[in-house]
């Protein structure tokens, strides 16, 4: 195995230390891998690995072989971290990928037999609630002796794990060996991914109706559903300002303006209280979302979202709520059935927006 320090140096020298994805598929055929990434092998052209950073940004992969594995490198791309790519690849052979970007978002993924076995953020390897897959701890034996807490060579450690899982070697022979560059068309998103397709939520209303009529006509109803969940989750479902915001289209324009300002003030007050309370809390807690300050923070977020909903009715009432779901995600922290329901609504809302 190449050492994490060597791999980190190799990434820096190639300019791939800021944003990249490395995917390796054990025992696969190169052309089959290209197709599953959304490429055409006939369009493959030779390219040196060191030249990858010099190409115009676009959807492109660099494909090669290292030992028993096919390796795919993406500069500032993330297709190899997606379930829609990893799961089909894993039917060809065990598949591992390491992904990171400029915002320190990352993932280390292992897929086998058509399913994600284990995937997690490399910056939070010890957080079990953030592990995803049918065998969340499938990575553990492959990570033995590797230090994911060493930020100085974290991405190199991720590549070392990919080597162990796939049999690939990111050594000098591979770096200077033959590679092929291929333009790709990103594979479409799954409507329901591995973690959602068997959810019992899909067997009851309103999710049955959402799926039956999935499209732009459903987004207004989904937004109200998500807002109702957030109001309940934050204890604001009976708050006078929340009740007024939900019927803002029925009150005079001047009253709507005042309501918007009142909600903005409530947001500012809640966040100020949250900051003051947070200063007196311990630095480390078992569950971050259970901090008393977190409830006030979540309430502040919801007050702000409600102010946007009221503003959407200015100067005249709108026919539906604005696109608020992505902003509500910050307030929907925790681990209960309501959170699971919210994330299902959020997923289907995104799918409905993509449907034409």
C-alpha positions in Angstrom: 0.0 0.0 0.0 1.2 3.5 -0.8 1.5 5.6 2.3 -1.1 8.3 3.0 1.8 10.9 3.1 3.0 9.8 -0.3 -0.5 9.9 -1.7 -1.1 13.3 -0.3 2.1 14.6 -1.9 1.1 13.1 -5.2 -2.3 14.8 -5.0 -0.7 18.2 -4.3 1.8 17.8 -7.1 -1.0 17.1 -9.6 -3.2 19.9 -8.3 -5.9 17.4 -7.2 -5.7 18.1 -3.5 -8.6 20.7 -3.6 -11.4 18.9 -5.4 -11.4 15.5 -7.0 -12.9 12.0 -7.0 -11.0 8.7 -7.3 -13.0 5.6 -8.0 -11.6 2.1 -8.3 -13.5 -1.0 -9.5 -11.9 -4.4 -8.8 -11.9 -6.9 -11.7 -13.8 -4.7 -14.1 -13.5 -3.9 -17.8 -12.5 -0.4 -18.7 -15.1 0.1 -21.4 -17.9 -1.2 -19.1 -16.8 1.3 -16.4 -16.8 4.2 -18.9 -20.4 3.4 -20.0 -21.6 3.3 -16.4 -20.1 6.8 -15.9 -22.2 8.0 -18.8 -19.4 7.9 -21.4 -18.7 6.3 -24.8 -15.5 4.3 -25.1 -15.3 5.3 -28.7 -14.7 8.9 -27.6 -11.8 8.0 -25.3 -8.5 9.7 -26.1 -5.0 9.3 -24.5 -4.1 11.8 -21.9 -1.4 12.0 -19.3 -2.6 12.2 -15.7 -0.5 15.4 -15.2 -2.4 17.1 -18.0 -5.9 16.5 -16.4 -5.8 19.8 -14.5 -4.9 21.7 -17.7 -8.2 20.8 -19.4 -11.3 23.0 -19.5 -13.7 22.3 -16.8 -16.5 20.0 -17.9 -17.8 16.5 -17.3 -14.8 14.4 -18.1 -13.2 11.3 -16.5 -9.7 9.9 -16.8 -9.7 6.1 -17.0 -6.9 3.6 -16.5 -5.9 0.3 -15.0 -3.9 -0.3 -11.9 -3.3 -4.0 -11.1 -6.7 -5.8 -10.8 -8.7 -2.5 -10.8 -10.0 0.0 -13.2 -9.4 3.5 -11.8 -11.4 6.7 -12.7 -10.1 10.1 -11.8 -12.2 13.3 -11.8 -10.8 16.7 -11.4 -13.3 18.9 -9.6 -16.0 16.2 -10.3 -18.0 14.0 -8.1 -19.8 11.4 -10.3 -17.9 8.6 -8.7 -19.3 9.5 -5.3 -22.9 9.2 -6.5 -25.1 6.2 -5.7 -26.4 6.2 -9.3 -22.8 5.4 -10.5 -21.4 3.4 -7.5 -24.2 0.8 -7.3 -24.1 -0.3 -11.0 -20.3 -0.3 -10.9 -20.3 -2.6 -7.9 -22.1 -5.2 -10.0 -18.8 -5.5 -12.0 -16.8 -5.8 -8.8 -16.2 -4.3 -5.4 -16.1 -0.5 -5.9 -14.5 2.1 -3.7 -14.3 5.9 -4.1 -12.9 8.9 -2.3 -14.3 12.3 -2.9 -13.5 15.8 -1.6 -14.1 19.4 -2.7 -13.1 22.9 -1.9 -15.6 23.3 0.9 -14.2 20.3 2.7 -17.3 18.2 1.8 -16.1 14.6 1.4 -17.1 11.0 1.2 -15.5 7.6 1.4 -17.8 5.0 -0.2 -17.7 1.2 -0.6 -20.2 -0.6 -2.8 -20.7 -4.3 -3.4 -23.2 -6.4 -5.2 -25.3 -3.4 -6.4 -25.7 -1.7 -3.1 -23.8 0.9 -1.1 -22.2 -1.1 1.8 -20.8 1.9 3.7 -20.3 5.6 3.0 -19.4 8.4 5.3 -17.8 11.9 5.5 -14.0 11.5 5.9 -14.0 14.5 8.3 -16.4 12.7 10.6 -15.3 9.0 10.6 -16.4 8.3 14.1 -19.9 9.6 13.9 -22.1 6.5 13.5 -25.2 8.6 12.7 -23.5 9.9 9.5 -22.7 6.4 8.2 -24.9 5.2 5.4 -25.3 1.8 3.8 -26.5 -1.7 4.3 -23.4 -2.5 6.3 -22.4 0.9 7.8 -19.1 -0.5 9.3 -18.0 -2.4 6.3 -15.1 0.0 6.0 -13.7 -0.7 9.4 -11.4 -3.7 8.7 -10.0 -1.8 5.6 -9.3 1.3 7.7 -7.3 -0.5 10.4 -4.0 1.3 10.9 -5.1 4.4 8.9 -5.6 7.7 10.7 -8.6 9.6 9.4 -8.1 12.2 12.2 -4.8 13.4 10.6 -6.0 16.4 8.7 -2.6 17.0 7.3 -3.0 14.0 4.9 -6.7 13.2 5.1 -7.3 12.9 1.3 -4.2 10.7 1.0 -5.6 8.5 3.7 -8.8 8.2 1.8 -6.9 7.1 -1.3 -5.0 4.5 0.8 -8.4 3.1 1.8 -9.4 2.9 -1.8 -6.2 1.0 -2.6 -7.0 -1.5 0.1 -10.5 -2.0 -1.0 -9.9 -2.4 -4.7 -6.3 -3.7 -5.1 -5.3 -0.6 -7.1 -2.0 1.1 -6.5 -1.6 4.8 -7.0 2.2 4.5 -7.4 4.7 6.1 -9.9 4.1 3.3 -12.4 0.4 4.1 -12.5 0.8 7.9 -12.5 3.1 7.7 -15.6 1.2 4.8 -17.3 -1.5 5.1 -20.0 -4.7 6.9 -19.2 -7.7 7.7 -21.4 -9.8 10.9 -21.1 -13.6 10.5 -21.9 -16.3 13.1 -21.9 -19.4 12.0 -20.0 -23.1 12.9 -19.6 -23.9 12.6 -15.9 -26.1 9.6 -15.1 -29.7 10.7 -14.1 -30.6 10.7 -10.4 -32.6 7.8 -9.0 -36.1 8.8 -8.1 -35.7 6.8 -4.9 -32.3 5.9 -3.7 -31.2 2.9 -1.7 -32.1 4.5 1.7 -35.6 5.5 0.6 -37.1 3.0 -1.8 -38.3 0.7 1.0 -39.5 3.4 3.4 -42.9 2.7 5.0 -43.7 6.4 4.5 -44.3 5.6 0.8 -47.2 3.3 1.7 -49.3 6.1 3.2 -50.7 9.5 2.4 -49.7 12.0 1.3 -46.7 10.2 -0.2 -48.9 7.9 -2.2 -50.4 11.0 -3.9 -47.0 12.7 -4.3 -45.6 9.7 -6.2 -48.7 9.3 -8.3 -48.6 12.9 -9.5 -44.9 13.7 -9.1 -44.3 17.0 -10.9 -44.4 20.8 -10.6 -48.1 20.7 -9.6 -47.1 19.0 -6.3 -44.4 21.3 -5.1 -46.7 23.8 -3.4 -48.3 21.1 -1.3 -44.9 19.6 -0.5 -43.6 23.0 0.7 -46.5 23.4 3.1 -46.0 19.8 4.3 -42.4 20.6 5.0 -43.2 23.8 6.8 -45.8 22.2 9.0 -43.2 19.5 10.0 -40.7 22.3 10.8 -43.2 24.2 12.9 -44.1 21.2 14.9 -40.4 20.2 15.3 -39.5 23.6 16.6 -42.6 24.0 18.9 -43.9 26.9 16.9 -47.0 25.3 15.4 -49.3 27.3 17.8 -47.2 30.5 17.9 -49.4 33.5 17.0 -46.8 34.8 14.4 -46.7 31.4 12.7 -50.5 31.2 12.6 -50.7 34.6 11.1 -48.0 33.8 8.5 -49.9 30.8 7.3 -52.9 33.0 6.5 -51.0 36.0 5.3 -52.7 36.0 1.9 -56.0 36.8 3.6 -54.9 40.0 5.4 -54.4 43.6 4.0 -51.1 44.4 2.4 -50.1 46.8 5.1 -50.7 44.1 7.7 -48.6 41.7 5.7 -45.7 44.2 5.7 -45.9 44.6 9.5 -46.1 40.8 9.9 -43.0 40.3 7.8 -41.1 42.8 10.0 -42.4 41.1 13.2 -41.2 37.8 11.9 -37.8 39.2 11.1 -37.5 40.7 14.5 -38.5 37.3 16.1 -35.7 35.7 14.0 -33.1 38.2 15.2 -34.3 37.8 18.9 -34.2 34.0 18.7 -30.7 33.9 17.3 -29.4 36.4 19.9 -30.8 34.2 22.6 -29.3 31.1 21.1 -25.8 32.7 20.9 -26.1 33.9 24.6 -27.2 30.4 25.7 -24.6 28.6 23.6 -21.8 30.6 25.3 -22.6 29.0 28.6 -23.0 25.4 27.3 -20.2 22.8 27.3 -18.1 22.6 24.2 -18.8 18.9 23.7 -22.2 17.1 24.0 -23.3 13.7 23.0 -25.9 14.9 20.5 -25.4 18.4 19.2 -29.1 18.9 18.4 -30.1 18.3 22.0 -28.4 21.5 23.2 -30.9 24.0 24.6 -29.4 26.7 22.4 -30.2 24.5 19.3 -33.9 24.8 19.8 -33.7 28.6 19.8 -31.5 28.4 16.7 -34.0 26.2 14.9 -36.8 28.5 15.9 -34.9 31.5 14.5 -34.5 29.7 11.1 -38.2 29.0 11.0 -39.1 32.6 11.8 -36.9 33.7 9.0 -38.5 31.3 6.6 -42.0 32.4 7.6 -40.9 36.0 6.9 -40.0 35.0 3.4 -43.4 33.3 3.0 -45.1 36.5 4.0 -42.9 38.6 1.7 -43.9 36.3 -1.2 -47.4 37.7 -0.8 -46.2 41.3 -1.3 -47.5 43.3 -3.0 -50.2 40.8 -3.9 -50.9 37.3 -2.7 -49.0 34.5 -4.3 -50.6 31.2 -5.4 -48.1 29.0 -3.4 -45.2 29.2 -0.9 -41.7 30.1 -2.2 -39.0 27.4 -2.4 -38.2 27.1 1.3 -37.4 23.5 1.8 -33.6 23.8 1.3 -33.5 26.5 4.0 -35.6 24.5 6.4 -33.1 21.7 6.4 -30.9 23.6 8.8 -33.7 23.5 11.4 -34.6 19.9 10.9 -31.8 18.3 13.0 -32.4 15.3 15.3 -33.3 11.7 15.0 -37.0 10.9 15.0 -39.9 10.0 12.7 -40.7 13.6 11.9 -37.1 14.2 10.7 -37.4 11.1 8.4 -40.7 12.4 7.0 -39.2 15.8 6.3 -36.2 14.3 4.4 -38.6 12.2 2.3 -40.6 15.3 1.5 -37.4 17.1 0.6 -36.2 14.3 -1.7 -39.6 14.1 -3.5 -39.8 17.9 -3.8 -36.4 17.9 -5.6 -37.6 15.1 -7.9 -40.8 17.0 -8.6 -38.9 20.1 -9.6 -36.8 18.1 -12.0 -39.8 16.6 -13.7 -41.0 18.4 -16.8 
